[in-house]
Amino acid sequence: MSKLRRSAAAALLSASLMTPLWSYAPNVQAAESDRMVSFLYFNDGHEISPVSDKLGTRGGVARIKTLVDSVQGEKIVAFGGDLGGGTLFGGVFKGFPMVEAFNQIPIDLANFGQHDFDAGAENTKKLVEASKFSWISSNLTGSDGKPFGQVPEYAVIEKQGIRIGVIGLTSAMETTTKDGSVQQRDVIESAKKAVEQIKQQKVDIIMALTQEPVADDKALMAAVPDIQVIFTEEEAEEQTFIHEVEAGNKFIFAPQGNMGSIVHLRLNKAQDGVKLSHEILKADETVAEEEALAKLAADYQTKLDTELGKKVAVLANDLPYGDNHESRFRETAIGNLIADAYRDYYHTDIAFANGGGIRASAKKGDFTLKDAKAILPFGNKIVVAEVTGEMLLAALENSVAGVDRLPGGFLQVSGLTYVYDANKPVGSRIVEASINRQPIQKDAKYKVAMSSFMYTGGDNYTMFTDAKAIVGANEALTDFELLAAYASKLKTVDAKPEARITVRGYADVPASHWAQPAIKALTDKAILTSIDEGRFAPQASVTRREAGAAISKLLPEASASSVWTGSGLGTGDESAALSREELAVVIRWLYEMKTGKPLQGAASTAFADDAQIAGGFKPAVAALVQAGLVEGRSTGQFAPKEKATRAEFAHLLAKIPS
């Protein structure tokens, strides 16, 4: 198999870029019943060793090798993208250990992810050169308009008499290093072009390797109906998602992040076409690690520890990144430290640090180079530009435009304070913005330290196009170096929030949220409270303690504890989450107590899952439905056993007459 890849790669050097990646026909025609090929797909290869966290242990190249070897018969092994950048390991080694490992698995085919460009396009080209497998891209080009890195635009692979066409598509290139040497073409138009070329090869099936959200994959499949299978990027770290399209005739596969699983798609050739079946191979702790690649991974981990184990400072306190990505919607101590590091080194008026670039926490005690690199793994160059106040205000508006989605472009700041209101429309959320306690003047000029990624338009920071560069990327230091140098200068780091950023409203409950009016009304009256600054957590479960406290404020004659005895739910664990059917009972009781009017309910409801509602709860659910207070969660379903959310609780409380 490796000889096939090497000969194919050699042929590519002299072949036109418009030709298929390779075409292989066996010498002996297989029997119809034996014409089966396995297509194995995984992606998100940031870490060479298994990842261990609160979700368990998963991934690692040695486990991937074991799983690939376990699949018998003819097979094609494909990687979906992101083997460099994004983590400490990727930031230090820039993807080369992963290429070395993939050469040994071996894989046959790879698509680009945006993180494969985090160390710059020239580094990506070197990764391609080091690969014994082949890369494809249908929509990434160089500045000359030709396919990036001279890789083919598609592949046509024939095994067992089955001809398979594969395209590669990458989006979100605005979120990686931008140096002008790689361009992202329109995904759908590029796909149409590549598919038309593939169809001339008389293939049996066309598939796509993509790096884009599943919603975009569905739009792609609708726009280019010849695509029957899409292998895409991860939707979650903890599970694989399989989306069936057109009643199961088409599929979109999204395996676990960090190489947590392999999608095994079987293609069987029959007289009426190619039949598909699939299974998911989980790369968890039950899978033995292949010895050679386990050693390779261990050797690289040793190199990483040796290189980065040097102590540079002492932390007086923990520096949490935050379980809820706080650096992406409010001020954090770690964000302040990073922005201060940039501003201190360059002596600028202000400094910006992208919240999405902060990827790890640091514990109190010794602070090492490894800690600094883990916090800032991308290795972005920090440049200095002279910008106008108008540009700054536009940048701040962009920073808070999507806080409900926890955007990577949310700005941690130094030398600047600002207030934003998440309840206001996008584009007018900045309420105040000051430098040295003076409002930002639109015509004034300020020196700003920021990442080259941001300066060149990443995360939609296009307002700096005409800003004058004072320190360019070629002479700038990296974010990691500046953080380590600043910590070393301080010797003891005691970073804290300092009211640089003030949040009004809730970042996770924008004006467009369905329960926003109810949440705002109840929190303004202090009937409900936030989880922490800037966050209401509308999807979090509501507990008996929270519900009892809120209801007792609406019904002063009732204590928090008497709410449960009065409603008939009895005493229980105060930290327990309320189910939706329990919520119906207590809301019915509250309504009757507030109005003095009984709410009559039938013995059953019209919900399709009525049988799942406990008998004693059905009258309450039916009564609330009849009164127009309650609706189902989805068409025809009440979901009685599901946990009630804080948003649902707020929505119902707001309907109770005062």
C-alpha positions in Angstrom: 0.0 0.0 0.0 2.8 2.4 0.8 4.3 1.7 -2.7 1.0 2.7 -4.2 1.0 6.0 -2.4 4.7 6.7 -3.3 4.1 6.0 -7.0 1.0 8.1 -6.9 2.8 11.0 -5.3 5.6 10.8 -7.9 3.0 10.8 -10.7 1.4 13.9 -9.3 4.6 15.9 -9.8 4.2 15.6 -13.6 0.4 15.3 -13.9 -2.0 18.2 -14.3 -3.6 19.5 -11.1 -6.9 19.0 -12.7 -6.5 15.2 -12.9 -7.7 12.8 -10.2 -5.4 12.1 -7.2 -4.9 8.4 -8.2 -6.7 5.7 -10.0 -6.1 2.1 -9.0 -7.6 -1.0 -10.6 -6.9 -4.5 -9.3 -5.5 -7.1 -11.7 -8.2 -9.6 -10.9 -11.9 -8.7 -11.1 -13.5 -9.5 -7.7 -16.6 -11.5 -7.4 -19.8 -9.4 -7.0 -20.3 -10.6 -3.4 -16.7 -9.8 -2.5 -16.7 -6.2 -3.9 -16.5 -4.4 -0.6 -14.2 -1.5 0.4 -13.9 0.1 3.9 -13.5 3.8 4.1 -12.1 4.8 7.5 -12.3 8.5 8.6 -11.1 10.4 11.7 -10.1 14.0 12.3 -9.0 16.7 14.8 -5.5 15.3 15.5 -4.1 18.0 17.8 -2.6 15.6 20.3 -0.3 12.6 19.5 -1.0 11.0 22.9 -4.4 10.1 24.3 -6.4 12.9 25.8 -7.6 12.4 29.4 -10.1 14.8 30.9 -13.5 14.8 32.6 -14.9 13.0 29.5 -12.5 10.1 30.0 -9.6 8.9 27.9 -9.7 8.9 24.1 -7.6 9.2 20.9 -3.9 9.0 20.4 -2.2 7.8 17.2 -1.3 4.4 18.7 -4.9 3.6 19.3 -5.9 4.8 15.8 -3.2 2.5 14.4 -4.7 -0.4 16.3 -8.2 0.3 15.0 -7.1 0.8 11.4 -5.2 -2.5 11.5 -8.2 -4.3 12.9 -10.3 -3.6 9.8 -9.7 -6.4 7.3 -9.8 -6.3 3.5 -9.4 -3.4 1.1 -9.6 0.0 2.8 -9.0 3.7 2.4 -7.9 5.7 5.4 -8.7 9.4 5.4 -8.0 12.2 7.8 -10.3 15.2 7.9 -8.0 18.0 9.0 -6.4 19.9 11.9 -3.2 18.1 12.8 -1.3 21.2 13.9 -1.9 24.2 16.1 -4.7 24.8 18.5 -3.1 23.1 21.5 0.3 23.2 23.4 1.5 20.2 21.5 0.5 21.6 18.1 1.9 25.0 18.9 5.3 23.6 19.8 5.8 21.0 17.1 3.6 22.6 14.4 2.1 19.4 13.1 5.2 17.4 12.1 4.9 14.6 14.7 1.4 14.0 13.5 2.5 13.7 9.9 5.3 11.3 11.1 2.7 9.2 12.9 0.2 9.3 10.0 2.9 8.1 7.6 3.2 5.0 9.8 -0.5 4.2 10.3 -0.6 4.7 7.3 -3.3 7.0 6.0 -4.0 7.6 2.3 -5.7 10.9 2.1 -6.1 14.2 4.0 -8.0 17.4 3.8 -6.9 20.7 5.4 -8.4 22.2 8.5 -7.8 25.8 9.3 -5.5 25.0 12.2 -3.1 23.4 9.8 -2.2 26.9 8.9 -1.7 28.3 12.4 2.1 28.3 12.0 1.8 29.9 8.6 1.2 28.7 5.0 4.9 28.0 4.5 4.9 25.6 7.4 1.8 23.9 5.9 3.6 23.4 2.6 6.4 21.7 4.5 3.9 19.4 6.2 2.6 18.4 2.8 6.1 17.7 1.6 6.8 15.5 4.7 3.6 13.5 4.0 3.8 10.1 2.4 0.0 10.3 2.1 -1.7 12.8 -0.3 -3.6 16.0 0.5 -6.5 17.4 -1.5 -8.3 20.7 -1.5 -11.1 21.8 -3.7 -11.4 25.4 -2.5 -8.0 26.6 -1.1 -5.7 28.3 -3.5 -2.4 30.2 -3.4 -2.2 33.9 -4.1 -1.7 32.9 -7.7 -5.1 31.3 -7.9 -3.7 27.8 -8.3 -4.5 25.0 -5.8 -2.7 25.6 -2.6 0.6 23.8 -2.3 0.0 22.3 -5.7 -2.2 19.6 -4.2 -4.9 18.0 -6.3 -8.4 19.4 -6.2 -10.0 16.0 -5.8 -9.2 12.2 -5.7 -10.6 9.3 -7.6 -9.8 6.0 -6.0 -10.7 2.6 -7.5 -10.7 -0.5 -5.3 -12.5 -3.8 -5.8 -14.1 -2.3 -8.9 -15.7 0.5 -6.9 -14.7 4.0 -8.1 -14.9 6.6 -5.4 -14.6 10.4 -5.9 -13.5 12.5 -3.0 -13.4 16.3 -2.7 -11.8 18.4 0.2 -13.3 21.6 1.5 -12.2 24.0 4.2 -13.9 27.0 5.8 -13.2 29.4 8.7 -9.8 30.4 7.3 -10.4 33.8 8.9 -9.7 32.1 12.3 -6.1 31.2 11.5 -2.9 32.9 10.6 -3.4 35.2 7.5 -0.4 36.0 5.4 -2.0 36.4 2.0 -0.5 33.3 0.5 -3.7 31.1 0.8 -7.2 32.0 -0.2 -10.5 30.4 0.7 -12.8 30.1 -2.3 -16.5 29.7 -2.0 -17.2 26.2 -0.6 -20.3 25.4 -2.6 -19.1 26.8 -5.9 -15.8 25.0 -5.5 -17.6 21.8 -4.7 -19.8 22.1 -7.8 -16.7 22.6 -10.0 -14.8 19.6 -8.5 -17.9 17.3 -8.6 -18.5 18.1 -12.3 -14.9 17.1 -13.0 -15.2 13.9 -11.0 -18.4 12.9 -12.8 -16.4 12.7 -16.0 -14.4 9.9 -14.4 -17.5 7.7 -14.2 -17.4 7.2 -10.5 -19.8 5.0 -8.4 -20.0 7.4 -5.5 -18.9 11.0 -4.6 -17.9 11.9 -1.0 -16.6 15.1 0.6 -14.1 15.7 3.4 -15.1 19.0 5.0 -14.0 21.3 7.8 -17.2 23.3 8.4 -20.3 23.2 10.6 -22.9 20.5 10.0 -25.5 23.1 9.1 -23.2 24.2 6.2 -22.7 20.5 5.3 -26.4 20.1 4.9 -26.6 23.2 2.7 -23.7 21.8 0.7 -25.5 18.5 0.2 -28.6 20.2 -0.9 -26.8 22.5 -3.3 -24.6 19.7 -4.8 -26.9 16.6 -4.7 -24.3 14.3 -6.4 -22.5 14.3 -3.0 -23.8 11.2 -1.2 -21.5 11.1 1.9 -19.9 14.0 3.9 -17.2 13.3 6.5 -16.9 16.5 8.5 -15.3 18.1 11.6 -16.2 17.2 15.2 -19.4 18.5 16.7 -18.4 17.4 20.2 -15.6 15.9 22.2 -17.7 13.2 23.8 -19.6 11.6 21.0 -19.9 10.9 17.3 -22.8 12.3 15.3 -24.4 10.6 12.3 -26.9 12.7 10.3 -29.1 10.8 7.9 -30.3 12.8 4.9 -33.0 11.9 2.4 -34.3 9.0 4.5 -31.0 7.5 5.0 -29.8 7.6 1.4 -27.2 10.1 2.3 -25.0 10.6 5.4 -23.0 13.2 7.2 -20.5 11.8 9.7 -18.9 13.9 12.5 -16.6 11.8 14.6 -15.5 12.7 18.1 -12.9 15.4 18.6 -9.3 14.7 19.4 -9.4 11.5 17.3 -11.9 10.0 19.8 -13.4 7.7 17.2 -13.1 6.4 13.6 -16.1 6.3 11.2 -16.0 2.9 9.4 -18.1 3.2 6.2 -18.5 0.0 4.2 -19.1 0.3 0.5 -20.6 -2.8 -1.2 -20.9 -2.9 -5.0 -24.1 -4.4 -6.3 -25.8 -4.5 -9.6 -28.1 -1.6 -8.6 -25.3 0.6 -7.2 -23.1 1.0 -4.1 -24.7 0.0 -0.8 -23.6 1.7 2.4 -23.3 0.5 6.0 -21.4 2.0 8.9 -20.1 1.5 12.4 -18.3 3.7 14.9 -14.9 2.5 16.2 -14.3 4.3 19.5 -10.6 5.0 20.3 -11.1 4.8 24.1 -9.2 3.1 26.9 -10.4 -0.4 25.8 -8.3 -0.2 22.7 -4.7 -1.3 23.1 -1.9 1.0 21.8 0.2 -0.2 18.9 3.7 -0.5 20.3 5.8 1.5 17.8 3.5 4.5 17.7 3.0 4.5 21.5 6.8 4.8 21.8 6.8 7.6 19.2 4.1 9.5 21.2 6.0 9.0 24.4 9.2 10.3 22.9 7.6 13.5 21.8 5.9 14.0 25.1 9.3 13.7 26.8 10.7 16.3 24.4 7.8 18.6 25.2 8.3 18.2 29.0 12.1 18.8 28.7 11.7 21.9 26.5 9.0 23.6 28.5 9.6 22.5 32.1 11.6 25.6 33.0 10.2 27.7 35.8 9.9 31.4 35.0 7.7 32.8 37.9 5.4 32.0 40.8 1.7 32.5 40.7 0.1 33.9 43.8 -3.3 32.6 42.8 -4.8 30.2 40.3 -5.4 31.6 36.9 -8.5 29.8 35.6 -9.4 29.9 32.0 -12.9 28.9 33.1 -15.2 25.9 32.7 -17.7 28.2 30.9 -15.2 30.0 28.7 -15.4 33.2 30.7 -12.6 34.8 28.7 -15.0 34.8 25.8 -17.6 37.1 27.4 -16.2 38.9 30.4 -13.0 40.1 32.1 -10.8 37.4 33.6 -7.6 37.6 35.6 -5.7 35.5 33.0 -6.9 37.8 30.2 -5.7 40.8 32.1 -2.3 39.2 32.6 -1.9 38.4 28.9 -3.0 41.9 27.7 -0.7 43.5 30.3 2.2 41.4 29.0 1.7 42.8 25.4 1.3 46.4 26.5 4.3 46.3 28.9 6.7 45.0 26.3 5.8 47.4 23.6 4.9 50.4 25.9 1.7 51.0 23.9 -1.4 52.9 25.0 -3.5 49.8 25.0 -3.4 46.1 24.2 -5.9 43.5 23.1 -5.9 39.8 23.8 -8.4 37.6 22.0 -10.3 35.5 24.5 -10.5 32.6 22.1 -6.7 32.4 22.0 -6.6 31.6 25.7 -6.7 27.8 25.9 -5.7 26.6 29.4 -5.6 27.5 33.0 -2.6 27.7 35.4 -2.4 26.6 39.0 -1.0 28.6 41.9 2.7 28.0 42.4 5.5 27.5 39.9 4.8 29.0 36.5 6.7 27.3 33.7 7.3 27.9 30.0 5.0 24.9 29.5 2.2 26.7 31.4 2.7 29.8 29.2 2.6 27.8 26.0 -0.4 25.9 27.1 -2.3 29.1 27.8 -1.3 30.6 24.4 -0.6 27.6 22.1 -1.1 29.3 18.7 2.2 31.2 18.6 0.6 34.4 17.2 2.9 37.3 16.6 2.0 40.4 18.6 2.3 43.5 16.4 1.9 47.2 17.1 -0.3 49.5 15.0 -1.4 53.1 15.2 -5.2 53.2 15.0 -7.9 55.7 15.3 -10.5 55.9 18.1 -13.1 55.1 15.5 -11.3 51.8 14.7 -11.1 51.0 18.4 -14.8 51.5 18.9 -15.6 49.4 15.9 -13.3 46.7 17.2 -15.0 46.7 20.6 -18.4 46.4 18.9 -17.1 43.4 16.9 -15.8 41.9 20.2 -19.2 41.8 21.8 -21.3 41.2 18.7 -21.7 37.4 19.3 -21.1 37.0 23.0 -24.1 34.6 23.3 -22.1 32.2 21.0 -18.8 32.7 23.1 -16.8 34.1 20.2 -13.0 33.7 20.0 -12.7 37.3 19.1 -14.0 38.7 22.5 -11.4 41.2 23.7 -9.5 41.1 27.0 -7.9 44.5 27.4 -5.1 46.5 29.0 -5.0 50.3 29.3 -8.7 50.4 28.4 -12.1 50.0 30.1 -15.4 49.3 28.5 -19.0 48.6 29.3 -21.3 46.6 27.0 -25.0 45.7 27.2 -25.9 42.3 25.8 -29.5 43.3 25.6 -28.8 46.0 23.0 -28.8 45.3 19.2 -25.5 44.1 17.6 -23.5 47.2 16.6 -24.7 49.4 19.4 -23.7 47.3 22.5 -20.8 49.4 23.7 -22.1 51.8 26.3 -18.8 53.3 27.5 -15.2 53.0 26.4 -12.4 54.9 28.0 -8.6 55.2 28.0 -7.0 56.8 31.1 -10.6 57.6 32.3 -11.2 59.7 29.2 -13.8 58.6 26.6 -12.2 57.3 23.4 -12.1 60.1 20.8 -12.9 58.9 17.3 -10.3 61.2 15.6 -7.6 60.5 18.1 -4.7 58.1 17.4 -3.6 55.4 19.7 -0.8 52.8 19.7 -2.2 49.3 20.1 -0.5 45.9 20.7 -2.6 43.0 19.2 -2.1 39.7 17.5 -1.1 39.7 13.8 -4.1 37.4 13.4 -6.4 40.2 14.6 -4.5 42.9 12.8 -4.9 41.1 9.4 -8.6 40.7 9.8 -9.0 37.5 11.7 -12.3 37.0 13.7 -13.8 39.8 11.4 -11.5 42.6 12.7 -11.4 44.2 9.3 -11.5 47.7 10.6 -7.7 47.8 10.9 -7.1 47.5 7.2 -5.7 51.1 6.9 -4.0 51.2 10.3 -0.3 52.1 10.2 2.0 49.2 11.3 4.7 50.2 13.7 6.0 46.8 14.6 5.2 44.3 11.9 5.0 40.5 12.1 8.5 40.0 10.8 10.0 41.7 13.8 7.4 40.9 16.4 7.6 38.4 19.2 5.0 35.7 19.8 2.3 35.9 22.4 3.8 33.0 24.4 7.2 34.6 24.5 5.8 37.9 25.8 3.7 36.2 28.5 6.7 34.2 29.7 8.9 37.3 29.7 6.3 39.4 31.6 5.8 36.7 34.2 9.6 36.4 34.6 9.8 40.2 35.1 7.1 40.2 37.8 8.7 37.2 39.5 5.5 36.8 41.5 2.3 37.1 39.5 -0.8 38.3 41.3 -3.3 39.0 38.5 -6.9 39.8 39.3 -10.0 41.2 37.6 -10.0 45.1 37.9 -13.3 46.2 36.5 -11.8 46.7 33.0 -14.9 45.2 31.4 -18.4 45.6 32.8 -21.3 43.4 31.5 -24.9 44.6 31.5 -27.5 42.0 30.9 -26.4 38.5 30.2 -24.1 37.4 27.5 -25.9 34.1 27.1 -29.4 35.7 26.9 -29.3 38.3 24.0 -32.4 40.2 23.0 -33.2 37.5 20.4 -33.5 34.8 23.1 -37.1 33.5 23.4 -37.1 33.9 27.2 -35.2 37.2 27.4 -38.1 39.5 28.3 -39.1 37.2 31.2 -35.5 36.7 32.4 -34.8 40.5 32.3 -38.1 41.4 34.1 -37.5 38.9 36.9 -33.8 39.6 37.4 -34.5 43.4 37.4 -36.8 42.7 40.3 -34.2 40.4 42.0 -36.7 37.5 41.9 -34.2 35.5 39.9 -30.4 35.9 40.0 -27.5 35.3 37.6 -25.1 32.3 37.9 -22.1 34.8 37.8 -21.2 38.0 36.1 -22.7 38.2 32.6 -24.2 34.7 32.7 -27.7 33.6 33.5 -27.2 30.0 32.2 -30.7 29.7 30.6 -30.2 26.0 29.7 -29.0 25.0 33.2 -31.4 23.0 35.3 -33.5 24.8 37.9 -33.1 23.3 41.4 -35.7 23.1 44.2 -33.7 25.6 46.2 -33.7 28.2 43.3 -37.4 27.6 42.5 -38.4 27.8 46.2 -36.5 31.0 46.8 -38.0 32.7 43.7 -41.6 31.6 44.4 -41.4 32.8 48.0 -40.5 36.3 46.7 -43.6 36.3 44.6 -45.7 34.9 47.4 -44.4 36.5 50.6 -46.7 34.5 52.8 -45.0 31.3 51.8 -41.5 30.4 52.9 -39.1 28.6 50.5 -39.7 25.3 52.3 -43.5 25.7 52.5 -43.6 26.0 48.7 -43.0 22.2 48.4 -45.4 21.1 51.1 -48.0 23.5 49.9 -47.8 22.3 46.3 -47.9 18.7 47.4 -44.4 17.8 46.2 -43.1 17.3 49.7 -39.7 17.8 51.1 -36.6 16.7 49.2 -33.0 17.4 48.3 -32.7 21.1 47.8 -30.0 20.7 45.2 -32.1 18.3 43.1 -33.2 19.5 39.7 -37.0 19.9 39.0 -38.5 17.8 36.3 -40.9 19.5 33.9 -43.9 17.6 35.4 -42.9 18.8 38.9 -42.5 22.3 37.6 -46.1 22.1 36.2 -47.4 21.1 39.7 -45.7 24.0 41.5 -46.6 26.6 38.9 -50.3 25.5 39.0 -50.2 25.8 42.8 -48.5 29.3 42.6 -51.1 30.5 40.1 -54.0 29.4 42.3 -52.4 31.0 45.4 -51.8 34.3 43.6 -55.2 34.5 41.9 -57.5 32.6 44.2 -58.8 30.9 41.1 -58.6 27.1 40.7 -57.1 25.7 37.5 -59.1 22.7 36.5 -57.3 20.0 34.5 -58.3 16.9 32.7 -57.1 13.4 33.7 -55.0 13.3 30.5 -53.3 15.5 28.0 -53.1 15.6 24.2 -49.3 15.2 24.2 -47.9 12.2 22.3 -45.9 11.2 25.4 -48.9 11.6 27.8 -48.3 8.0 29.0 -44.9 9.1 30.4 -46.5 11.8 32.6 -47.1 10.4 36.1 -50.8 10.1 37.0 -50.7 12.6 39.8 -49.1 15.2 37.5 -51.3 15.0 34.5 -54.1 17.3 35.9 -51.5 20.0 36.5 -50.0 19.7 33.1 -53.5 19.7 31.4 -54.6 22.7 33.5 -51.6 24.8 32.5 -52.0 23.9 28.8 -55.7 24.8 28.9 -54.8 28.2 30.6 -52.2 28.9 27.9 -49.3 28.8 30.3 -47.5 25.7 29.1 -46.4 24.3 25.8 -44.5 21.2 24.8 -40.8 21.2 24.1 -41.2 19.9 20.6 -44.1 19.0 18.3 -46.5 17.0 20.3 -44.1 16.2 23.1 -44.1 17.4 26.7 -41.0 15.6 27.9 -42.2 15.3 31.5 -39.1 13.6 33.0 -36.7 16.0 31.4 -35.1 18.6 33.7 -36.7 22.0 33.7 -34.4 24.8 32.6 -33.9 28.2 34.2 -35.3 29.8 31.0 -38.4 27.7 31.2 -38.9 28.5 34.9 -38.5 32.2 34.2 -40.9 32.1 31.3 -43.6 30.5 33.5 -43.0 32.7 36.5 -43.4 35.8 34.3 -46.9 34.6 33.2 -48.2 34.5 36.8 -50.4 37.5 37.4 -48.9 39.8 40.0 
